[in-house]
Each structure stands twice: as structure tokens, then as C-alpha cells.
Amino acid sequence: MKQRRFTKEFEETVRLLRTSGRRKREIGDDLGVSLPTLTRWLSHRRDREMDEPDRRPPGEDPAAELKRLRRENEILRQERNILKRATAFFAKEGSR
């Protein structure tokens, strides 16, 4: 069977679907990709991983990925804290 080549966008979308915690529909709306297409992409990725369990996607360095995810996590924490403060401020302003 011929090996399929997946685009960088495909790989990034699948990673986003798996790690973001967001619903497929939300991600699809943001990216302009239909829900059935996202579901099919996840299925293709799972099939590929089952066929080749030891093969990593090109350019995937676990240490670099971990570093990137930790940085992303820190940014998300900061954004959440800003939103919490803004919510408290506007709730207080609205009760006046």
C-alpha cells in the first residue's frame, strides 16, 4: 500500500483536535472545515498510527513539543487570569 503524505496543516489540525480540549465543531468553525472532514482526519491519523506505531510524524521532537506546550499552557493561564479579573471588574461595575 502506498504511503500517504499529510500536509503540515492536516497534522496541526489533528494535533489541535487531540490536545486543545475544544469541541470538533468549534475547531471546524474556526478553521472552516466541516465536522465530517475533521472526524475523517482523526480516523486517518489513528489508522496510520496503528499501522506504524513506532513512526513519528516528520519534524516531531518530543522535547521541543513539550517545551512549546508548556509555554502555550503558561500563556493560556495568563489569559484566563486576565479574563477572570475583567469579569470581576465588569460584574462590580454592573452592580452600581
N, CA, C and O atoms as CSV, one atom per row, in Angstrom:
chain,resi,resn,atom,element,x,y,z
A,1,MET,N,N,0.838,-1.173,0.000
A,1,MET,CA,C,0.000,0.000,0.000
A,1,MET,C,C,0.891,1.248,0.000
A,1,MET,O,O,1.883,1.307,0.727
A,2,LYS,N,N,0.537,2.227,-0.807
A,2,LYS,CA,C,1.305,3.448,-0.932
A,2,LYS,C,C,1.146,4.306,0.323
A,2,LYS,O,O,0.044,4.469,0.846
A,3,GLN,N,N,2.266,4.847,0.794
A,3,GLN,CA,C,2.255,5.705,1.979
A,3,GLN,C,C,1.667,7.071,1.632
A,3,GLN,O,O,2.126,7.729,0.698
A,4,ARG,N,N,0.662,7.491,2.377
A,4,ARG,CA,C,0.053,8.803,2.162
A,4,ARG,C,C,0.888,9.866,2.839
A,4,ARG,O,O,1.437,9.649,3.919
A,5,ARG,N,N,0.979,11.017,2.196
A,5,ARG,CA,C,1.673,12.163,2.759
A,5,ARG,C,C,0.620,13.156,3.229
A,5,ARG,O,O,-0.263,13.541,2.462
A,6,PHE,N,N,0.712,13.564,4.469
A,6,PHE,CA,C,-0.231,14.518,5.011
A,6,PHE,C,C,0.429,15.887,5.106
A,6,PHE,O,O,1.624,16.003,5.379
A,7,THR,N,N,-0.365,16.904,4.878
A,7,THR,CA,C,0.164,18.265,4.913
A,7,THR,C,C,0.426,18.705,6.347
A,7,THR,O,O,-0.063,18.111,7.307
A,8,LYS,N,N,1.207,19.757,6.452
A,8,LYS,CA,C,1.503,20.349,7.757
A,8,LYS,C,C,0.209,20.831,8.417
A,8,LYS,O,O,0.043,20.703,9.630
A,9,GLU,N,N,-0.703,21.383,7.622
A,9,GLU,CA,C,-1.982,21.869,8.142
A,9,GLU,C,C,-2.813,20.719,8.709
A,9,GLU,O,O,-3.432,20.846,9.765
A,10,PHE,N,N,-2.817,19.588,7.986
A,10,PHE,CA,C,-3.534,18.395,8.456
A,10,PHE,C,C,-2.978,17.973,9.811
A,10,PHE,O,O,-3.730,17.762,10.763
A,11,GLU,N,N,-1.655,17.852,9.891
A,11,GLU,CA,C,-1.019,17.403,11.131
A,11,GLU,C,C,-1.336,18.364,12.284
A,11,GLU,O,O,-1.628,17.926,13.397
A,12,GLU,N,N,-1.278,19.658,12.016
A,12,GLU,CA,C,-1.538,20.654,13.055
A,12,GLU,C,C,-3.002,20.611,13.500
A,12,GLU,O,O,-3.300,20.752,14.686
A,13,THR,N,N,-3.901,20.417,12.552
A,13,THR,CA,C,-5.325,20.340,12.885
A,13,THR,C,C,-5.608,19.126,13.758
A,13,THR,O,O,-6.342,19.223,14.742
A,14,VAL,N,N,-5.030,17.981,13.402
A,14,VAL,CA,C,-5.232,16.767,14.199
A,14,VAL,C,C,-4.657,16.959,15.599
A,14,VAL,O,O,-5.269,16.553,16.587
A,15,ARG,N,N,-3.481,17.579,15.683
A,15,ARG,CA,C,-2.885,17.843,16.999
A,15,ARG,C,C,-3.801,18.751,17.815
A,15,ARG,O,O,-4.009,18.519,19.006
A,16,LEU,N,N,-4.341,19.773,17.183
A,16,LEU,CA,C,-5.249,20.695,17.855
A,16,LEU,C,C,-6.500,19.963,18.344
A,16,LEU,O,O,-6.958,20.193,19.463
A,17,LEU,N,N,-7.046,19.093,17.516
A,17,LEU,CA,C,-8.236,18.333,17.902
A,17,LEU,C,C,-7.968,17.463,19.129
A,17,LEU,O,O,-8.827,17.317,19.999
A,18,ARG,N,N,-6.786,16.898,19.187
A,18,ARG,CA,C,-6.458,15.979,20.277
A,18,ARG,C,C,-6.091,16.680,21.575
A,18,ARG,O,O,-6.365,16.166,22.660
A,19,THR,N,N,-5.476,17.845,21.472
A,19,THR,CA,C,-4.895,18.437,22.675
A,19,THR,C,C,-5.599,19.673,23.203
A,19,THR,O,O,-5.366,20.062,24.347
A,20,SER,N,N,-6.445,20.298,22.412
A,20,SER,CA,C,-6.987,21.593,22.830
A,20,SER,C,C,-8.098,21.484,23.868
A,20,SER,O,O,-8.322,22.417,24.641
A,21,GLY,N,N,-8.793,20.350,23.889
A,21,GLY,CA,C,-9.926,20.225,24.798
A,21,GLY,C,C,-11.184,20.888,24.255
A,21,GLY,O,O,-12.230,20.866,24.905
A,22,ARG,N,N,-11.089,21.469,23.081
A,22,ARG,CA,C,-12.239,22.114,22.457
A,22,ARG,C,C,-13.018,21.090,21.641
A,22,ARG,O,O,-12.488,20.041,21.273
A,23,ARG,N,N,-14.277,21.403,21.363
A,23,ARG,CA,C,-15.117,20.511,20.566
A,23,ARG,C,C,-14.725,20.582,19.100
A,23,ARG,O,O,-14.246,21.605,18.610
A,24,LYS,N,N,-14.942,19.460,18.411
A,24,LYS,CA,C,-14.619,19.415,16.981
A,24,LYS,C,C,-15.361,20.501,16.215
A,24,LYS,O,O,-14.798,21.134,15.322
A,25,ARG,N,N,-16.612,20.713,16.562
A,25,ARG,CA,C,-17.411,21.716,15.849
A,25,ARG,C,C,-16.795,23.113,15.983
A,25,ARG,O,O,-16.744,23.864,15.009
A,26,GLU,N,N,-16.326,23.463,17.194
A,26,GLU,CA,C,-15.702,24.770,17.416
A,26,GLU,C,C,-14.447,24.923,16.554
A,26,GLU,O,O,-14.249,25.947,15.899
A,27,ILE,N,N,-13.614,23.901,16.567
A,27,ILE,CA,C,-12.382,23.945,15.787
A,27,ILE,C,C,-12.702,24.011,14.303
A,27,ILE,O,O,-12.076,24.766,13.558
A,28,GLY,N,N,-13.686,23.212,13.873
A,28,GLY,CA,C,-14.087,23.237,12.475
A,28,GLY,C,C,-14.585,24.595,12.045
A,28,GLY,O,O,-14.249,25.064,10.957
A,29,ASP,N,N,-15.385,25.235,12.884
A,29,ASP,CA,C,-15.888,26.575,12.572
A,29,ASP,C,C,-14.741,27.579,12.457
A,29,ASP,O,O,-14.722,28.416,11.554
A,30,ASP,N,N,-13.783,27.481,13.387
A,30,ASP,CA,C,-12.640,28.392,13.360
A,30,ASP,C,C,-11.791,28.213,12.107
A,30,ASP,O,O,-11.295,29.183,11.534
A,31,LEU,N,N,-11.631,26.951,11.688
A,31,LEU,CA,C,-10.752,26.653,10.560
A,31,LEU,C,C,-11.482,26.591,9.221
A,31,LEU,O,O,-10.848,26.535,8.167
A,32,GLY,N,N,-12.804,26.600,9.261
A,32,GLY,CA,C,-13.565,26.487,8.022
A,32,GLY,C,C,-13.559,25.080,7.459
A,32,GLY,O,O,-13.574,24.890,6.243
A,33,VAL,N,N,-13.536,24.089,8.350
A,33,VAL,CA,C,-13.516,22.685,7.952
A,33,VAL,C,C,-14.756,22.017,8.538
A,33,VAL,O,O,-15.103,22.240,9.698
A,34,SER,N,N,-15.422,21.194,7.724
A,34,SER,CA,C,-16.663,20.573,8.185
A,34,SER,C,C,-16.398,19.510,9.249
A,34,SER,O,O,-15.305,18.948,9.330
A,35,LEU,N,N,-17.412,19.250,10.054
A,35,LEU,CA,C,-17.328,18.249,11.113
A,35,LEU,C,C,-17.022,16.850,10.563
A,35,LEU,O,O,-16.170,16.160,11.122
A,36,PRO,N,N,-17.693,16.406,9.480
A,36,PRO,CA,C,-17.349,15.080,8.937
A,36,PRO,C,C,-15.897,14.996,8.452
A,36,PRO,O,O,-15.261,13.948,8.569
A,37,THR,N,N,-15.381,16.089,7.914
A,37,THR,CA,C,-13.989,16.087,7.463
A,37,THR,C,C,-13.047,15.933,8.646
A,37,THR,O,O,-12.093,15.158,8.576
A,38,LEU,N,N,-13.297,16.655,9.728
A,38,LEU,CA,C,-12.452,16.540,10.921
A,38,LEU,C,C,-12.487,15.124,11.487
A,38,LEU,O,O,-11.457,14.579,11.884
A,39,THR,N,N,-13.673,14.539,11.519
A,39,THR,CA,C,-13.815,13.177,12.020
A,39,THR,C,C,-13.026,12.203,11.147
A,39,THR,O,O,-12.370,11.296,11.659
A,40,ARG,N,N,-13.091,12.390,9.837
A,40,ARG,CA,C,-12.364,11.524,8.905
A,40,ARG,C,C,-10.851,11.694,9.093
A,40,ARG,O,O,-10.102,10.718,9.046
A,41,TRP,N,N,-10.406,12.942,9.306
A,41,TRP,CA,C,-8.980,13.183,9.509
A,41,TRP,C,C,-8.469,12.484,10.764
A,41,TRP,O,O,-7.387,11.896,10.756
A,42,LEU,N,N,-9.242,12.548,11.834
A,42,LEU,CA,C,-8.846,11.846,13.059
A,42,LEU,C,C,-8.762,10.344,12.823
A,42,LEU,O,O,-7.853,9.678,13.319
A,43,SER,N,N,-9.706,9.825,12.073
A,43,SER,CA,C,-9.719,8.400,11.756
A,43,SER,C,C,-8.482,8.011,10.937
A,43,SER,O,O,-7.859,6.982,11.198
A,44,HIS,N,N,-8.134,8.835,9.953
A,44,HIS,CA,C,-6.936,8.565,9.148
A,44,HIS,C,C,-5.691,8.552,10.020
A,44,HIS,O,O,-4.828,7.689,9.861
A,45,ARG,N,N,-5.594,9.506,10.942
A,45,ARG,CA,C,-4.425,9.581,11.816
A,45,ARG,C,C,-4.349,8.344,12.714
A,45,ARG,O,O,-3.274,7.769,12.889
A,46,ARG,N,N,-5.488,7.933,13.282
A,46,ARG,CA,C,-5.498,6.732,14.133
A,46,ARG,C,C,-5.082,5.503,13.338
A,46,ARG,O,O,-4.294,4.686,13.815
A,47,ASP,N,N,-5.618,5.371,12.117
A,47,ASP,CA,C,-5.266,4.229,11.270
A,47,ASP,C,C,-3.771,4.203,10.995
A,47,ASP,O,O,-3.135,3.151,11.060
A,48,ARG,N,N,-3.222,5.361,10.690
A,48,ARG,CA,C,-1.800,5.445,10.388
A,48,ARG,C,C,-0.964,5.081,11.601
A,48,ARG,O,O,0.037,4.376,11.472
A,49,GLU,N,N,-1.359,5.550,12.779
A,49,GLU,CA,C,-0.613,5.243,13.992
A,49,GLU,C,C,-0.692,3.763,14.338
A,49,GLU,O,O,0.263,3.200,14.873
A,50,MET,N,N,-1.812,3.135,14.042
A,50,MET,CA,C,-1.944,1.703,14.309
A,50,MET,C,C,-1.086,0.892,13.340
A,50,MET,O,O,-0.521,-0.137,13.712
A,51,ASP,N,N,-0.995,1.362,12.094
A,51,ASP,CA,C,-0.182,0.661,11.103
A,51,ASP,C,C,1.308,0.825,11.357
A,51,ASP,O,O,2.091,-0.085,11.085
A,52,GLU,N,N,1.701,1.986,11.879
A,52,GLU,CA,C,3.113,2.303,12.093
A,52,GLU,C,C,3.306,2.895,13.489
A,52,GLU,O,O,3.543,4.096,13.615
A,53,PRO,N,N,3.210,2.085,14.526
A,53,PRO,CA,C,3.245,2.629,15.888
A,53,PRO,C,C,4.562,3.290,16.275
A,53,PRO,O,O,4.572,4.168,17.138
A,54,ASP,N,N,5.677,2.891,15.657
A,54,ASP,CA,C,6.969,3.449,16.039
A,54,ASP,C,C,7.341,4.690,15.236
A,54,ASP,O,O,8.340,5.343,15.538
A,55,ARG,N,N,6.561,5.019,14.231
A,55,ARG,CA,C,6.892,6.145,13.358
A,55,ARG,C,C,6.285,7.428,13.890
A,55,ARG,O,O,5.087,7.489,14.166
A,56,ARG,N,N,7.104,8.441,14.033
A,56,ARG,CA,C,6.627,9.759,14.449
A,56,ARG,C,C,6.427,10.617,13.214
A,56,ARG,O,O,7.112,10.426,12.209
A,57,PRO,N,N,5.493,11.566,13.274
A,57,PRO,CA,C,5.345,12.498,12.156
A,57,PRO,C,C,6.643,13.270,11.946
A,57,PRO,O,O,7.371,13.526,12.905
A,58,PRO,N,N,6.943,13.648,10.685
A,58,PRO,CA,C,8.192,14.358,10.414
A,58,PRO,C,C,8.289,15.643,11.226
A,58,PRO,O,O,7.324,16.394,11.366
A,59,GLY,N,N,9.485,15.866,11.754
A,59,GLY,CA,C,9.725,17.097,12.491
A,59,GLY,C,C,9.210,17.098,13.917
A,59,GLY,O,O,9.288,18.124,14.593
A,60,GLU,N,N,8.694,15.997,14.387
A,60,GLU,CA,C,8.164,15.965,15.757
A,60,GLU,C,C,9.276,15.602,16.727
A,60,GLU,O,O,9.755,14.468,16.743
A,61,ASP,N,N,9.676,16.556,17.522
A,61,ASP,CA,C,10.686,16.356,18.542
A,61,ASP,C,C,9.972,16.422,19.886
A,61,ASP,O,O,9.457,17.478,20.253
A,62,PRO,N,N,9.929,15.324,20.624
A,62,PRO,CA,C,9.172,15.321,21.885
A,62,PRO,C,C,9.605,16.407,22.862
A,62,PRO,O,O,8.754,17.005,23.522
A,63,ALA,N,N,10.888,16.676,22.972
A,63,ALA,CA,C,11.355,17.700,23.911
A,63,ALA,C,C,10.894,19.086,23.469
A,63,ALA,O,O,10.464,19.897,24.290
A,64,ALA,N,N,10.986,19.352,22.173
A,64,ALA,CA,C,10.554,20.648,21.657
A,64,ALA,C,C,9.049,20.800,21.795
A,64,ALA,O,O,8.553,21.878,22.122
A,65,GLU,N,N,8.324,19.715,21.546
A,65,GLU,CA,C,6.866,19.745,21.685
A,65,GLU,C,C,6.481,20.018,23.136
A,65,GLU,O,O,5.574,20.809,23.395
A,66,LEU,N,N,7.150,19.382,24.071
A,66,LEU,CA,C,6.882,19.592,25.491
A,66,LEU,C,C,7.149,21.049,25.878
A,66,LEU,O,O,6.356,21.665,26.590
A,67,LYS,N,N,8.269,21.591,25.403
A,67,LYS,CA,C,8.601,22.982,25.696
A,67,LYS,C,C,7.541,23.923,25.132
A,67,LYS,O,O,7.112,24.858,25.806
A,68,ARG,N,N,7.118,23.669,23.884
A,68,ARG,CA,C,6.102,24.502,23.245
A,68,ARG,C,C,4.787,24.425,24.001
A,68,ARG,O,O,4.130,25.444,24.214
A,69,LEU,N,N,4.398,23.217,24.410
A,69,LEU,CA,C,3.135,23.039,25.129
A,69,LEU,C,C,3.174,23.705,26.503
A,69,LEU,O,O,2.173,24.269,26.945
A,70,ARG,N,N,4.306,23.646,27.171
A,70,ARG,CA,C,4.423,24.321,28.472
A,70,ARG,C,C,4.290,25.828,28.318
A,70,ARG,O,O,3.635,26.488,29.125
A,71,ARG,N,N,4.916,26.370,27.274
A,71,ARG,CA,C,4.814,27.814,27.013
A,71,ARG,C,C,3.373,28.183,26.677
A,71,ARG,O,O,2.843,29.179,27.171
A,72,GLU,N,N,2.747,27.370,25.832
A,72,GLU,CA,C,1.348,27.613,25.464
A,72,GLU,C,C,0.447,27.550,26.694
A,72,GLU,O,O,-0.475,28.354,26.836
A,73,ASN,N,N,0.711,26.611,27.567
A,73,ASN,CA,C,-0.055,26.455,28.799
A,73,ASN,C,C,0.087,27.698,29.686
A,73,ASN,O,O,-0.889,28.161,30.277
A,74,GLU,N,N,1.295,28.225,29.772
A,74,GLU,CA,C,1.530,29.432,30.572
A,74,GLU,C,C,0.774,30.626,29.991
A,74,GLU,O,O,0.183,31.407,30.737
A,75,ILE,N,N,0.790,30.769,28.685
A,75,ILE,CA,C,0.062,31.868,28.035
A,75,ILE,C,C,-1.437,31.732,28.302
A,75,ILE,O,O,-2.110,32.719,28.599
A,76,LEU,N,N,-1.951,30.519,28.194
A,76,LEU,CA,C,-3.371,30.298,28.451
A,76,LEU,C,C,-3.738,30.612,29.894
A,76,LEU,O,O,-4.812,31.154,30.155
A,77,ARG,N,N,-2.862,30.278,30.832
A,77,ARG,CA,C,-3.103,30.611,32.241
A,77,ARG,C,C,-3.176,32.122,32.427
A,77,ARG,O,O,-4.058,32.631,33.119
A,78,GLN,N,N,-2.243,32.832,31.802
A,78,GLN,CA,C,-2.231,34.288,31.906
A,78,GLN,C,C,-3.503,34.888,31.306
A,78,GLN,O,O,-4.103,35.793,31.888
A,79,GLU,N,N,-3.908,34.383,30.147
A,79,GLU,CA,C,-5.133,34.880,29.515
A,79,GLU,C,C,-6.352,34.618,30.397
A,79,GLU,O,O,-7.226,35.475,30.529
A,80,ARG,N,N,-6.406,33.437,30.995
A,80,ARG,CA,C,-7.516,33.097,31.882
A,80,ARG,C,C,-7.574,34.039,33.067
A,80,ARG,O,O,-8.651,34.495,33.452
A,81,ASN,N,N,-6.413,34.333,33.650
A,81,ASN,CA,C,-6.371,35.239,34.800
A,81,ASN,C,C,-6.826,36.649,34.418
A,81,ASN,O,O,-7.528,37.306,35.186
A,82,ILE,N,N,-6.430,37.105,33.249
A,82,ILE,CA,C,-6.877,38.424,32.775
A,82,ILE,C,C,-8.396,38.431,32.623
A,82,ILE,O,O,-9.064,39.382,33.030
A,83,LEU,N,N,-8.933,37.369,32.036
A,83,LEU,CA,C,-10.388,37.293,31.853
A,83,LEU,C,C,-11.128,37.223,33.178
A,83,LEU,O,O,-12.211,37.792,33.314
A,84,LYS,N,N,-10.558,36.534,34.153
A,84,LYS,CA,C,-11.181,36.477,35.478
A,84,LYS,C,C,-11.242,37.877,36.098
A,84,LYS,O,O,-12.270,38.277,36.645
A,85,ARG,N,N,-10.135,38.612,36.006
A,85,ARG,CA,C,-10.103,39.966,36.563
A,85,ARG,C,C,-11.083,40.883,35.833
A,85,ARG,O,O,-11.769,41.692,36.457
A,86,ALA,N,N,-11.144,40.751,34.517
A,86,ALA,CA,C,-12.061,41.582,33.734
A,86,ALA,C,C,-13.511,41.256,34.085
A,86,ALA,O,O,-14.340,42.158,34.203
A,87,THR,N,N,-13.814,39.983,34.249
A,87,THR,CA,C,-15.169,39.571,34.616
A,87,THR,C,C,-15.551,40.143,35.978
A,87,THR,O,O,-16.655,40.658,36.153
A,88,ALA,N,N,-14.638,40.051,36.934
A,88,ALA,CA,C,-14.907,40.596,38.267
A,88,ALA,C,C,-15.107,42.111,38.208
A,88,ALA,O,O,-15.995,42.647,38.871
A,89,PHE,N,N,-14.279,42.804,37.413
A,89,PHE,CA,C,-14.399,44.239,37.273
A,89,PHE,C,C,-15.742,44.636,36.685
A,89,PHE,O,O,-16.417,45.522,37.209
A,90,PHE,N,N,-16.134,43.978,35.590
A,90,PHE,CA,C,-17.398,44.349,34.940
A,90,PHE,C,C,-18.604,43.926,35.769
A,90,PHE,O,O,-19.646,44.580,35.713
A,91,ALA,N,N,-18.488,42.862,36.525
A,91,ALA,CA,C,-19.583,42.471,37.404
A,91,ALA,C,C,-19.767,43.521,38.494
A,91,ALA,O,O,-20.893,43.864,38.853
A,92,LYS,N,N,-18.670,44.019,39.008
A,92,LYS,CA,C,-18.708,45.047,40.046
A,92,LYS,C,C,-19.266,46.354,39.466
A,92,LYS,O,O,-20.086,47.014,40.104
A,93,GLU,N,N,-18.829,46.718,38.282
A,93,GLU,CA,C,-19.312,47.929,37.628
A,93,GLU,C,C,-20.799,47.837,37.304
A,93,GLU,O,O,-21.517,48.832,37.402
A,94,GLY,N,N,-21.260,46.664,36.923
A,94,GLY,CA,C,-22.650,46.475,36.556
A,94,GLY,C,C,-23.588,46.545,37.741
A,94,GLY,O,O,-24.774,46.825,37.568
A,95,SER,N,N,-23.093,46.299,38.935
A,95,SER,CA,C,-23.960,46.306,40.119
A,95,SER,C,C,-24.113,47.716,40.702
A,95,SER,O,O,-24.846,47.887,41.677
A,96,ARG,N,N,-23.462,48.704,40.152
A,96,ARG,CA,C,-23.558,50.080,40.663
A,96,ARG,C,C,-24.800,50.753,40.220
A,96,ARG,O,O,-25.031,51.913,40.563
